[in-house]
Amino acid sequence: QVQVVESGGGLVQAGGSLRLSCAASGRTFSSAGMGWFRQAPGKDREFVAAITWSSGRAYYADSMKGRFTISRDNAKNTVYLQMSSLKPEDTAVYFCAAKKRGPGTLLRPADYDYWGQGTQVTVSS
């Protein structure tokens, strides 16, 4: 089992920045990578970014490239999502998830095995 806990959400004005943290604990050695997803009211959960523990290879949704940066600290089993130039449409609950080693990508919610409770990000105009 891997436990995942997000933090760092809040209210920010448009154009501002926010950094989310995701701490993983438990059998973290069994995890291949971590991802961030978000879900706005009435919408499906969508991919934001992901990163592998081993190489640190990062993946981004096209709409987040250049504005969001994902990084990891292996010593702390923590993944970060630095968000800048935030827009009102970035308002959502942001979820962190861990994927076990094995088949699958890091791009789809169905590929992930463990999820956090989510943290609310609200961007005011």
N, C-alpha and C positions, 0 to 999 in steps of 0.2 A: 504493500500500500504506500501511496505517496499522498501527503497532505499538501494542499496549496492554499496560500493565504495572500490576498491582494491588499494593498493599501495605497494611499496617496490621492484618492479621488477628491473632488470638491467642486466649488464654483469658481469659474474664471471668466474674465471678459474676453470677447472675441479679439484675436490677435495675441493673446497671452500664451503662457506655457504652463505645463504641468508634468510632473514625473510620477509615474506609477511604479510600484514595486510589487514583486511577486516572490514570496519566500516558499521554497519547497522543503519538505522534511519527510522523514521516513526512509523508504527504500529508494532514495534518489539515484542510486547507481543503476537502477533498472530503467531510468528515464533516458530517452534518446534526445529529447528536446522539449522546449516550452513554447507556448504560443499565447498570443493575446487575441481575443475576439471581443466584439461589442454587439450590443443589442439595444436598439431604440424601441420605444413603445409601438406595438403593432407591426414590427418588422422582424425579419429572420435574423438569427445570429450571423454576423459576418466576420470574416477573417480580417485581422489588422496586421499582424506581424508574427514571426516565429524565429526561433534561433536554436541551433544544435548546441548541446553541451560540449561536445568534443572539439569541433573545429570553430565554433562560433559563427558558422555560416548563417546569414540572416535572410529572411524572406519578408517581402512587404506586399500588401495590397497596392495596386496602382495608385489609388487615390490618396494613399498615405506616404508614398515615396517623396522624399525631400522635406517632409514635415515631421515625421515620426522616426525615431531611432530606437531600435531594440538592442540591448546589450546584456551580458551576463557576468556574474561574479561566481566562478565555480567554487571558490573557497567558502562562500557564504550560501551557496545553493540558491542564489537570488537572481532574478531576471528583472530588468528595468525597461520601462517604455517611456522615453522622453518625447513629449508631444509639444510642438510649437506651432505658431501661426494657427491657433485653434479657431474653428468656425462654429457657429451655432449648430450646424448639422453634424458636428462631432459629438453632440450630446447623446449619451447612451450609458448603459451599464457596461462596464468593461470587465471582462472575465479573463482570468489566467487559467491555463490548462497544461497538463503534463502528458506527454505521449510515451508509452512504454517502447522499449526497443522491439523492432520487428517490422513487418510489412506496413505500408501506408505512408502517406505524406505528412507534412506538417501544416497543410493548407486547409483542411476541412475539419469541422467540429467532430465529425464521426471518427476521425483518426485518433482522437484524444481519449485518454482513459480516466484522468482525474481532473476535477474542476474545482475552482475556488467559488466562493459565494458571490463574487462580483463587487465592484466599487463604482459608485455613481460619479460620472463626470458631466457637469452642466456648464455649457458655454453660453454666456449671455451676450446679446447683440448690443 
